[in-house]
Amino acid sequence: MHEYSLVEALLERASAEARKHGGGVKVKKVSVSIGALAGVEVELLVRAWETFTERSVCEGAPLEV
């Protein structure tokens, strides 16, 4: 599923940014914009985000679309 690979990339990027700011930093929110022709199902993307971020620096951080 396309949404899973997007979430994986978002999580990697957010984790890398958190590491730049030192250990113990938690991500509070991730915001993304999705174009109308992207073919992304927003509900599936958000559900995938909630699942993939468990036990990560992004756990509990909402994905704002």
Sequence and secondary structure as in RCSB ss.txt:
>XXXX:A:sequence
MHEYSLVEALLERASAEARKHGGGVKVKKVSVSIGALAGVEVELLVRAWETFTERSVCEGAPLEV
>XXXX:A:secstr
 HHHHHHHHHHHHHHHHHHHT TT     EE    TTS   HHHHHHHHHHHTTTSTTTT  EE 
